[in-house]
Amino acid sequence: MLPAWLWPLWPLLALTSGGSPQAPQPHFGDPPQPHSHDSEGLFWDHAAIWGAKEAQEQRELPPEESRRRLGLLVDLMDSDSSGGVSGEELRAWILRRHRGSREESLRIERSRLDLDGDGAVGWDELHRESFGDGEDFGGSHRRLLLRSRLRFQAADADGDRRLRGEELEAFLHPEDFQHLLHLVAQETIEDLDQNGDGLIQVDEYIADLQEGPPGSPEPPELRREREQFLRDRDRDGDGSLGPAEVQLWLSPPSSDWAGLEAQHLIHHTDRDQDGSLSREEILGRWELFVGSRATDYGQDLHRAHDEL
């Protein structure tokens, strides 16, 4: 399994292994395929880009079991026991899950990478644990090594070749740190740019999502993605995404991302338009919640099975 800090880069390994490696897919920072898109136009394309392995596991659950586990979470989301989940309760739940997931991820990776136990992760430790002792890599593995070195250098704020605290967090989740967004954007362009012009054209953007054989009709969700590319992502209207536009795609400006995510879920789920989500409404759109930060990409649904 890939270490968490390599999740955004895992498609490269598929090129050398002949198939998709068994690796977690992007949180936040978070990109599964780090460049997958939401079929309904979710705000959080970067949440899909930086997903987690729980997304794949959740998709493999029978729908009945997925709904059952989601039902167990509804009572926890409903903090005032009113029988409905308000926008503020949903926002608070999303923030809680995000904090818990991030802290656990950092704890695990720090323990794995800090080989000498001094509380910091040096480049030599990271290199040895994730790539071995050699430097003679070719092809995709060499690209991974170069990417990780650039990211390490950018996250190492004091330049001492050791990552502590927020520096390690920035390395593992660069999409959440403004000074590393340019690297995330460049990695995304490199992965999607098929003609080598340093930009992402709409057909390259769509090709990453196409699952059918070449020449097969484009399903409605891909047509919506094409429209969204032209309407929202291509800010200057030149038919392609440059680095600045990719940064906006991966990390849209918002001071309240959790509130926007809650609003999105309510917009698509609140059938009676009362501003609150009932159990029936949530379970009626279970597939939307399974792919949301509200369930931490399925992680909480798995915990519901064991702990609730």
TAWODA-V706699 format. One line per field, one symbol per residue. ss: DSSP state (@ for helix, = for strand, . for the rest). A space follows every 50 residues. Layout:
ss=???
This chain:
ss=...@@@@@@@@@@@@@@........=..................@@@@@= ..@@@@@@@...@@@@@@@@@@@@@@@......===@@@@@@@@@@@@@@ @@@@@@@@@@@@@.......==@@@@@@@@@.......@@@@@@@@@@@@ @@@@@......==..@@@@@@@.@@@.@@@@@@@@@@@@@@@.......= =@@@@@@............@@@@@@@@@@@@@@......==.@@@@@@@@ ......@@@@@@@@@@@@@......===@@@@@@.@@@@@..@@@@@@@@ @@@@@@@.
